[in-house]
Amino acid sequence: MGTKLERIAEISAVTRRPIFTSLYHLINEDLLKACHRELDGKKAVGIDKVTKEEYGKQLDSNIADLVKRLKNKSYKPLPQNSAVGTKEDTGSDL
């Protein structure tokens, strides 16, 4: 990762509630490709059911599209699966 991102990570680690005005200027294709390379392909797929391998087949076009949507602020992440982590109702209020 770049030194600017490392500085942001450092500020976040030592500051209780850091305030950043915008991080969009740090997001570019090179950064996202580096992030993709660092992902562990053996982990479970995300909410969109796309594996690292599948996404990587058209990595350049996928990343270019993602950067475009992020910069235009038109990227809408899929909602998190709310069923994850819920407990089954056992009928007792321990």
Secondary structure, 3 states (H helix, E strand, C coil): CCHHHHHHHHHHHHCCCCCCCCCHHHCCHHHHHHHHHHCCCCCCCCCCCCCHHHHHHCHHHHHHHHHHHHHCCCCCCCCCCCCCCCCCCCCCCC
